[in-house]
Amino acid sequence: MSVLLADKGYDGDKLRGAIIRRGAKPVIPNKSNRVVIHRFNKRAYKGRNVIERCFCRLKDFRRIAMRYDKLARNFLAAVHLAALVAYWLN
C-alpha cells in the first residue's frame, strides 16, 4: 500500500478522504484544534524529513529551481543530473 506523507497544514477531512479513495494511506499528524483525532504512523512520518531535504538540495541548482527547460524530458534529465551531483558531493 502506498502512503502520502504531509504536514499538519494538510490535515483536513476532504483531503484525507480523497487520499484514501485513490488507494493511499494518509500519514498526516493532527492539528492541535482537531476534534476527531486520527492515528498516524510516526515512524513513517519521520521519512518526510528525508524527502524535504532532497527537494531542498535540488532547489539549490538554479536550473531546477527556475525550470529553464521547456520540455519535460530535458527537465527530468536535469533533475537526475542534479540529484547525482548532490549525492556525489555529499
C-alpha positions in Angstrom: 0.0 0.0 0.0 1.3 3.4 -0.8 1.3 6.3 1.7 1.2 10.0 1.4 3.3 12.0 3.8 2.2 15.5 4.6 2.5 18.1 7.4 -0.3 19.5 9.7 -1.3 22.0 7.1 -2.9 19.3 5.0 -5.0 17.8 7.9 -8.5 18.0 6.5 -11.3 15.5 6.2 -11.9 16.2 2.5 -8.2 15.7 1.7 -7.9 12.6 3.8 -10.9 11.1 2.0 -9.5 11.9 -1.4 -6.2 10.2 -0.5 -8.0 7.1 0.8 -10.2 6.9 -2.4 -7.1 6.9 -4.5 -5.8 3.9 -2.6 -3.1 5.5 -0.4 -2.9 5.8 3.3 -2.5 9.4 4.7 0.3 9.9 7.1 -0.6 13.3 8.4 -0.3 14.5 12.0 -3.3 16.1 13.6 -3.7 19.8 14.0 -3.9 21.0 17.6 -7.5 22.1 17.3 -8.8 18.9 15.7 -11.9 17.4 17.3 -11.7 13.9 15.8 -8.2 12.5 16.3 -6.8 10.3 13.6 -3.9 7.9 14.3 -0.8 8.2 12.1 2.4 6.2 11.8 5.1 8.3 13.5 7.8 6.1 12.2 6.8 6.6 8.6 6.3 10.4 9.2 10.0 10.7 10.1 10.8 9.8 6.5 9.2 13.1 5.3 12.3 14.9 6.5 14.5 13.0 4.1 12.2 13.9 1.2 12.1 17.6 2.1 15.9 17.7 2.4 16.2 16.1 -1.1 13.9 18.8 -2.6 15.8 21.5 -0.8 19.1 20.2 -2.3 17.6 20.0 -5.8 16.4 23.6 -5.5 19.9 24.8 -4.8 20.5 24.2 -8.5 19.3 27.2 -10.4 18.3 25.3 -13.5 15.9 23.2 -11.4 14.5 26.0 -9.3 13.8 28.2 -12.2 12.8 25.4 -14.6 14.8 26.7 -17.6 13.9 23.6 -19.7 10.7 23.7 -21.7 10.5 20.0 -22.4 9.6 17.7 -19.6 12.3 15.1 -20.7 15.0 17.8 -20.5 13.8 18.9 -17.1 13.8 15.3 -15.8 17.3 14.8 -17.2 18.5 18.0 -15.3 16.8 16.7 -12.1 18.6 13.4 -12.5 22.0 15.2 -13.0 21.4 17.5 -10.1 20.4 14.6 -7.8 23.6 12.7 -8.9 25.8 15.7 -8.2 24.1 16.4 -4.9 24.6 12.7 -3.9 28.2 12.8 -5.1 29.0 15.9 -3.2 27.6 14.6 0.0 
